[in-house]
Amino acid sequence: MDEEMRSLLENGTWELVEKPEGVKPLPMKWVYKIKRDALGNVERYKFRLVAKGYLQKQGIDFEEVYAPVSKHTSLRALLAVVAARDLELHQLDVKTAFLNGELEETIYMQQPQGYEQGGSEMVCLLKRSLYGLRQAPRAWYLRLKEELGLLEFGASVADAALFVGEVDGEEVFLLVWVDDILIAIRGKDRVAKVKAHLARTFDVRDLGEATYFLGSELARDREARTLKLTQKRQTGELLGRHGLAGARPRSVPLGTAGKLTREGTPLDTAKFPYSELIGSLLYLSVCTRPDIAQAVGALARYTSAPTEAHWAAALGVVRYLAGTAEAGVTFGGSDELLEVFCDADFAGDVDMRRSTTGYVFLMYGGAVSWSSRLQPTVAVSTVEAEYTVSAAQAVKEALWFRKLGGDLGLGLGTVPIDCDNQGAIQLLKHPVATLRSKHIDVLHHFARERVARKEVGFAYCRTEDMKADIMTKALTPGKFFKCRNKENSHVGSTSLWCPFKHP
């Protein structure tokens, strides 16, 4: 706490003044946290003086808010580029990052407990963006953006937390996640130059080569030009919390035998923390485990009123993780720049008869973007399910990915998308109107327009080769392993997102 106070005072975070009449200063609190490394060992004890910003009122205490947080897709795409081009990947941690931002509003705060001075009428007039304030992340981002501008770094048009610049003729990428920064560039001497520039302005901790970022482990094989992204520690903690660390593993996350439905014996959520479990599984599925995305997405639909059957199915996903704790996304080992698959099941939801949209984007052999989502309306045919929603969602992601690819120097032209529905492909390529398609609203022809512009292109893919099947429905073990491990005859046996193969 003394160290935190010294840092706050050295940065000129506030000025002690007498409390103005009619002003109610924001309360504060001390927050303590134990920070652990990838192995779960205690790395250091953190402490923060935090303002209770949830009591702020918009228009009085703050105007705009924004957090400098990059997208997970941007992170994975950058890691794929790092693996393929064999770039250096280093990490910085900016100490007391928010204190670098300057406040535009007048805000008073109570004095820190245990460090009061001058009596009860003295309050802190904040000069810097203290942690907890609603506008603090935005103020820090603006300050960082200004400093990187001096290095002629520009923010990506696809992701404002990804900065692109040049050092000694080599392109350099900086990915920002609040106060954590990843630096990707060719040559350690250039990495040192970027670090030195940032260290002259900010108080930073040099963490060296990145091996652990945002709760994920990064393992590189420079010789093979591969980079593997996993969450072994978080998976192990999840298994431990539910007493399934030594459980017999399941072969698939969700079986095909029974369909999930609202009907059933209500679950005692006071005894069985269903929401907490689904939240933990969702985080894994969003970051490094696309193989559980469909199962977790289906189970998340029943969070408001789970049944005992839902709890059993959720534990089944955890048992699947028990046997695949070291699985993750592996980039590199493939020369294929970008592959895209989109699919939809038809009326797979038993309760509402809605279909599920699924797509997966593969970059240099690893999944960088994926989605498994229930469609908002009921489709009356497989063509409508795949054309009106599935294809449109994949096209939207592809158009965004084209912008990101431009910043990463990928030079993407027409984005190829594989689909296994001939009727949907015909509708995408030609303005045909049939009895099964004439009711489709004009707004759903967005994908067709983009195909006509040659921004994306759809090609037929056999159902047995459709990787996005893993995002739309529960599969048999054979088809599940084939989708997950990319074991198709025309692409060899390169691993899609797991570092192993089942017999």
Buried (B, 14 or more C-beta within 10 A) or exposed (E): BEEBBEBBEEBEBBEEEEBEEEEEBBEBEEEEEEEBEBEEEEEEEEBBBBBBBEEBEEEEBBEEBBEBBBBBBBBBBBBBBBBBBEBBBBBBBBEBBBBBBEBBBEBBBBBBEEEEEEEEEBBBBBBBBBBBBBBBBBBBBBBBBEBBEEBEBBBBEBBBBBBBBEBEEEBBBBBBBBBBBBBBBBBEEBBBBBBEBBBEBBBBEEBEEBBBBBBBBBBBEEEEBBBBBBBBBBBBBBBEBBEBBEBEEBBBBBBEEEEBEBEBEEBEBEEBBBEEBBEBBBBBBEBBBBBBBBBBBBBBBBBEEBBBBBBEBBBBBBBBBBBBBBBBBBBBBBEEBBBBBBBBBBBBBEEEEBBBBBBBBBBBBBBBBBBBBBBEBEBBBBBBBBBBBBBBBBBBBBBBBBBBBBBBEBEBEBBBBBBBBEBBBBBBEEEEEEEBBEEBEEEBBBBBEBBEEEBBBBEEBEEEBBBBBBBBBBBEEEBBBBBBBBBBEEBEEBBBBBBEEBE
